[in-house]
């Protein structure tokens, strides 16, 4: 269902869908390769993780078929052609229903805990906006639990110098069916539930 709606609203994204049925790792090479002749950006790896960069992991013990899209500057654009703020990627079950989960993730590569407050606030805005684009365009509904993940792959959890209040998290879940977490990995339980 999610894939079919993407095909209708975002044909350019639909053409970039990757399919996995094992553990999947997401890395962003943008900063690491910005001075290189060949630039790289967001990349998926499955089942083996990359060996040259830290990454975000989706553990998939049930071997559920999942689809993912690596977002780029053409994924969401304003009417004037300028790119909108967005996160790195979206993942969802290949066979989805109105109650399937959808995962939006943003990675920030900083080893300095003093920058966590700024980086994580920006990451949260990016995942919230990207989820909103999908919600606004009918790709997902309020019944799809949206897992919004801000990741700091170079740092260990819990990330210092930043926290989210339980009240804020509860309101997001109650009012918008959003589960927001600061994590470097998640685990798939089934097509309707992630363990975060």
Number of C-alpha atoms within 10 A of each C-alpha: 15 23 19 13 16 20 16 12 14 17 13 14 19 17 11 13 17 14 18 20 17 19 21 23 20 26 25 24 18 14 13 14 13 12 9 9 7 7 12 14 16 16 18 23 16 16 14 11 18 15 7 9 13 20 26 25 22 20 19 21 13 14 14 18 15 22 20 25 22 21 19 15 12 13 17 19 13 10 8 6 10 11 14 17 17 25 26 23 23 21 22 22 25 20 14 18 15 15 15 22 24 25 22 24 29 26 26 20 20 14 13 10 14 12 13 20 15 11 19 23 12 17 25 21 16 22 27 22 16 25 24 15 16 17 15 11 14 14 22 25 18 14 14 21 22 26 27 26 27 27 27 27 23 17 19 12 13 12 17 14 12 16 13 10 7 9 9 11 14 15 13 14 16 11 9 15 17 24 19 23 18 22 22 24 19 18 16 21 15 16 20 17 15 20 12 15
